[in-house]
Amino acid sequence: LLLLTTVLSNNKLSFDDAGALSLGVLYIGFGFHFFLQARAENWMAFVFGLIIVWLTDSFAYIIGRKLGRHKLIPKISPNKTWEGSIGGTAVATIVAIIFAESTHFATHFSLFEIVLATLILSIAGQFGDLIESALKRYFGVKDSGTLLPGHGGILDRFDSMLIVMPIIVLIGLTA
């Protein structure tokens, strides 16, 4: 239908626009599908993913502000630093171990599997944040919407989870 619209609109909707729209629908649609699937299949795995994302994001910001010297990808996100990225992942890993050991979640996975999954999810969540930053830069906008003024838009609240939740399901943490 989008390709047909490019023809019928005399190219007012370009092929680039149709491609970007299609990719956006897939990115957001699949991300939220797996968000709901992870929640439905295993509540603890879902909460585990939320904790990893929130801790990584929060402590990357805190540690990056205090200790950050080396820019991660300045053209995409000028305030993110390697120190913040590594610090956020380290804090998330420590708390993930405590979470896993203090809940029934640890009975399903070894400590090595919990640490490996945390590292994967923490790094993937940061890539989710960078993807959304790159998307905003590409379209020349500061925020992805106006629903949450001053917070980068609603997509900023879910950008990491749109990448993390599919990984949680695909690597079997919901089993």
KOLFIRO-137739 format. One line per 10 residues: number of its first residue (from 1); their letters; for each residue x, y, z of N, C-alpha, C. Coordinates in steps of 0.1 Angstrom, whole numbers, plus 2048, in hexadecimal, padded with zeros to 3 digits. Atoms other than C-alpha are relative to their C-alpha. Last residue first. Layout:
residues N
NUM	A	X:Y:Z:X:Y:Z:X:Y:Z; ... .
***
This chain:
residues 175
175	ATLGILVIIP	803:80E:7FF:876:736:927:7FE:7FB:80E; 80E:801:7FC:874:75C:927:7FC:7F1:802; 801:7FC:7F2:89A:760:927:7F1:7FE:805; 806:80A:7F7:89B:74C:907:7FF:803:80F; 7F5:808:7F9:8B4:75F:8F2:7FA:7F7:80A; 7F8:808:809:898:76A:8DA:80B:7F8:806; 808:80B:805:87F:776:8F5:809:7F6:7F7; 804:808:7F4:898:78B:908:7F9:7F4:7FB; 7F4:809:7FC:8A7:797:8E7:7FC:7F7:80C; 7FE:80B:80A:885:7A3:8DB:80B:7F7:803 .
165	MVILMSDFRD	80A:80A:7FE:881:7B6:8FC:800:7F5:7F5; 7FE:80A:7F6:8A2:7C7:8FA:7F6:7F5:801; 7F5:809:804:89F:7D9:8D9:802:7F5:80A; 804:805:80E:87D:7EA:8DD:80B:7F7:7FB; 809:80C:7FE:886:7ED:902:7FC:7FA:7F3; 7F8:80B:7FB:8A3:805:8FB:7F8:7F3:800; 7F6:804:80A:88D:81C:8E7:809:7F4:803; 801:80E:804:86F:81B:8FF:80B:7FC:7F7; 802:808:7F4:871:83C:913:800:7F1:7FD; 7F4:800:7F7:881:84E:8F6:7FE:7F7:80C .
155	LIGGHGPLLT	7F7:80A:805:865:843:8DF:80C:7FF:809; 804:80D:7FB:84D:857:8F5:809:7F5:7FB; 80B:806:806:85F:878:8EE:7FD:7F2:805; 7FC:806:80D:881:885:8F6:7F5:7F9:7F9; 7FB:80D:7FE:878:88A:91B:804:7F9:7F3; 7F4:800:7F9:873:8AF:91B:806:7F3:803; 7F7:7F4:802:84F:8AD:911:80C:7FF:809; 7F9:7FE:7F4:840:88A:914:80A:80B:7FE; 808:806:7F5:824:887:8FA:807:802:80E; 803:7F5:7F6:837:89F:8E3:7F8:7FB:80C .
145	GSDKVGFYRK	80E:7FD:7FF:849:886:8CC:7FE:80A:80B; 808:809:809:86A:877:8C1:7F1:803:801; 808:80A:7F9:87C:895:8D0:7F8:7F8:7F6; 7FB:802:7F2:898:8AB:8C3:7F9:7F5:807; 809:7FC:7F5:890:8A7:89E:807:7FE:80D; 7FE:7F2:7FC:8A6:8A8:87F:7F7:804:80B; 80B:7F8:803:899:888:86F:800:80E:805; 802:802:80F:8BB:877:86E:7F4:809:7FC; 7F6:7F8:807:8C3:885:891:7FD:7FF:7F1; 804:7F2:7FE:8A3:876:89F:80A:80A:7F9 .
135	LASEILDGFQ	80D:7FE:807:8AA:854:890:7FC:80F:801; 7FC:7FF:80E:8CE:855:89C:7F4:803:7F8; 7F9:7F3:802:8C2:85C:8BF:804:802:7F2; 80A:7F5:800:8A9:840:8BC:806:80D:7FF; 808:801:80C:8C4:828:8B1:7F6:80B:7FF; 7F8:7FA:80A:8DB:834:8CD:7F8:800:7F2; 800:7F2:7FD:8C1:82B:8E7:807:808:7F5; 80D:7FC:802:8BC:809:8D8:7FE:80F:802; 802:7FE:80E:8E1:805:8D7:7F2:804:7FC; 7F9:7F4:803:8E2:80C:8FC:800:802:7F1 .
125	GAISLILTAL	809:7F4:7FC:8C7:7F2:901:807:80D:7FD; 80B:7FE:80A:8DC:7D9:8ED:7F7:80B:803; 7FA:7FA:80C:8FA:7DF:903:7F6:802:7F5; 7FB:7F3:7FD:8E6:7D9:923:806:807:7F3; 80B:7F8:7FF:8D4:7BB:914:804:80F:803; 806:7FF:80D:8F4:7AA:909:7F4:80A:800; 7F7:7F9:808:906:7B1:92A:7FA:802:7F2; 800:7F2:7FC:8E8:7A6:93E:809:809:7F7; 80C:7FA:805:8E4:786:92A:7FF:80F:804; 7FF:7FF:80E:909:77D:930:7F3:807:7FA .
115	VIEFLSFHTA	7F6:7F5:803:906:785:955:801:802:7F1; 806:7F4:7FB:8E6:770:959:809:80C:7FC; 80B:7FC:80A:8F4:754:944:7FA:80D:804; 7FA:7FC:80D:914:753:959:7F6:804:7F6; 7FA:7F2:7FE:900:753:979:806:805:7F3; 7F3:7FF:7F8:8ED:735:96C:804:80E:802; 7F4:7FC:807:8C9:737:961:80C:800:809; 800:804:80E:8A7:729:96A:80D:802:7F9; 801:80F:801:8AB:72A:990:800:7FB:7F2; 7F3:806:800:8B8:74E:98E:7FF:7F1:7FF .
105	FHTSEAFIIA	7FA:7FF:80D:896:75B:984:80D:7F9:7FF; 7FF:80E:806:887:74E:9A4:806:800:7F2; 80D:804:806:891:76F:9B4:800:7F2:7FB; 80A:7FE:7F6:8AD:77B:9CB:7F2:7FD:7FB; 7FE:809:7F5:8C9:76C:9B6:7F5:802:80B; 802:80E:803:8BC:77B:996:802:7F6:80C; 80E:803:804:8B7:79D:9A4:7FE:7F1:7FD; 808:7FF:7F3:8D9:79E:9B5:7F1:7FC:7FD; 7FC:80B:7F8:8EA:793:995:7F8:7FF:80D; 806:80C:807:8D6:7AC:980:803:7F3:808 .
95	VITAVATGGI	80E:801:7FB:8E0:7C7:999:7F9:7F4:7FA; 800:803:7F1:905:7C0:993:7F1:7FF:805; 7FB:80E:7FE:900:7BE:96D:800:7FC:80F; 80B:809:804:8EB:7DE:96B:804:7F2:803; 80A:7FF:7F5:906:7F1:97F:7F5:7F6:7FD; 7FB:806:7F4:921:7E4:967:7F6:800:80B; 800:80F:802:90D:7EC:948:804:7F9:80C; 80E:804:800:906:810:954:7FF:7F1:7FE; 805:7FF:7F2:92B:814:95C:7F2:7FC:801; 7FA:80C:7F8:936:807:93A:7FB:800:80E .
85	SGEWTKNPSI	804:80C:806:91F:81F:927:804:7F4:808; 80E:802:7FC:926:83C:93E:7FA:7F3:7FB; 800:803:7F2:94B:838:93A:7F2:7FE:805; 7FC:80E:7FD:948:834:915:7FF:7FD:80F; 7F2:803:7FE:935:855:914:802:7F1:802; 7FE:80E:7FB:913:861:908:80F:7FE:800; 7FE:801:7F1:90F:887:906:803:7F2:805; 7F3:7F9:7FB:914:88C:8E0:802:7FF:80F; 804:7FD:7F3:8FA:871:8D5:80C:807:807; 80D:805:7FE:8FC:86A:8B0:7FA:805:80D .
75	KPILKHRGLK	809:7FA:80A:91A:87F:8A5:7F2:7FB:801; 804:7F1:7FE:92B:87A:8C7:7F7:805:7F5; 802:7FE:80E:92B:853:8C6:7FB:80F:7FF; 804:80D:805:939:848:8E8:7FE:801:7F1; 80D:800:807:94B:868:8F3:7FE:7F2:7F9; 7FF:804:80D:968:863:90B:7F2:7FE:7F9; 7F6:7F8:808:969:877:92A:801:7FD:7F2; 7FF:801:80F:94C:86B:93F:80A:80A:7FA; 7F3:805:804:952:869:965:803:800:7F1; 7F6:7FE:7F6:936:87C:976:80E:7FD:7FA .
65	RGIIYAFSDT	7FF:7F2:7FC:91E:882:959:80B:802:80A; 7FB:7F8:80B:925:860:94A:802:80E:803; 7F1:802:800:921:84F:96C:806:808:7F4; 7FA:7FB:7F3:8FE:85E:971:810:7FF:7FF; 801:7F1:7FF:8F3:85A:94C:807:805:80D; 7F8:7FA:80A:900:837:949:800:80F:800; 7F2:7FF:7FB:8F1:830:96B:80A:804:7F5; 7FE:7F7:7F5:8CE:839:960:80F:802:804; 803:7F3:805:8CE:828:93E:803:80B:80B; 7F5:7FD:80A:8DF:808:94A:7FE:80F:7FC .
55	LWVIILGFVF	7F3:7FE:7F9:8C9:807:969:80B:804:7F6; 801:7F4:7F7:8A8:80D:955:80E:802:807; 801:7F4:808:8B1:7F4:939:800:80D:809; 7F3:7FF:807:8BD:7D8:950:800:80D:7F8; 7F6:7FC:7F6:89F:7DD:968:80E:802:7F8; 803:7F2:7FC:886:7DC:94B:80B:805:809; 7FD:7F8:80B:896:7BC:93D:7FE:80F:803; 7F1:800:801:895:7AB:95F:804:809:7F5; 7FC:7F7:7F5:870:7B6:963:810:801:7FF; 804:7F2:804:868:7A5:942:806:80A:809 .
45	AMWNEARAQL	7F7:7FC:80B:87C:786:94B:7FD:80E:7FB; 7F3:7FD:7FA:869:785:96C:80B:804:7F6; 801:7F3:7F9:847:788:95B:80E:804:806; 7F9:801:7F3:84E:76B:944:802:80D:806; 7FA:80D:7FE:83A:763:925:807:7FE:80D; 80A:80B:800:821:780:925:807:7F2:803; 808:7FE:7F4:83A:79B:92E:7F6:7F4:801; 7F7:803:7F4:853:78E:914:7F8:801:80D; 7FE:80E:7FF:837:78D:8FA:809:7FC:80C; 80C:807:7FB:82B:7B0:901:803:7F1:802 .
35	FFHFGFGIYL	802:7FA:7F3:84E:7BF:8FC:7F4:7F9:807; 7F8:808:7F7:853:7A7:8DF:800:805:80F; 805:80E:800:836:7B6:8CD:808:7F8:80A; 80B:801:7F7:841:7D9:8D8:7FA:7F2:800; 7FC:7FD:7F2:862:7D5:8C7:7F5:7FF:80A; 7FA:80C:7FB:853:7C4:8A8:805:802:80F; 80A:80B:7FF:83B:7E1:8A3:806:7F3:806; 809:7FE:7F4:854:7FD:8AB:7F6:7F4:802; 7F8:7FD:7F4:86F:7F1:894:7F7:801:80C; 7FA:80C:7FC:857:7E3:879:808:801:80E .
25	VGLSLAGADD	80B:809:7FB:842:802:878:806:7F3:805; 805:7FB:7F3:861:818:877:7F5:7F7:805; 7F6:804:7F6:870:803:85A:7FC:804:80E; 801:80F:7FF:850:806:846:80A:7FC:80B; 80C:803:7F9:84F:82C:84C:7FF:7F1:803; 7FF:7FC:7F2:873:830:842:7F4:7FD:809; 7F6:809:7F9:86E:81C:823:802:803:80E; 806:80D:7FE:84F:82F:819:809:7F6:807; 80A:7FE:7F5:860:850:81F:7F9:7F3:803; 7F9:7FE:7F3:87E:845:80A:7F7:801:80C .
15	FSLKNNSLVT	7FC:80D:7FD:867:839:7EE:808:800:80D; 7F5:805:808:858:85C:7EE:803:7F1:805; 7FB:809:7F7:835:866:7FA:80B:7F9:7F8; 800:7F7:7F4:82E:885:7E5:804:7F7:80C; 7F4:800:7F8:83A:86E:7C9:800:80A:80C; 7F7:7FA:808:81C:874:7B3:80D:803:807; 7FF:7F3:7FB:805:86A:7CF:80A:809:7F8; 80C:7F8:801:7F8:84C:7BD:801:80E:805; 804:7FE:80E:81B:83E:7B6:7F4:809:7FF; 7F5:7F8:807:829:843:7D9:7FC:803:7F2 .
5	TLLLL	802:7F2:7FD:807:837:7E7:80B:809:7FA; 80B:7FB:808:80B:816:7D5:7FE:80F:802; 7FA:7FF:80D:82D:811:7E6:7F5:805:7F6; 7F8:7F4:7FF:81C:818:808:807:802:7F2; 808:7F4:800:800:800:800:809:80D:800 .
***
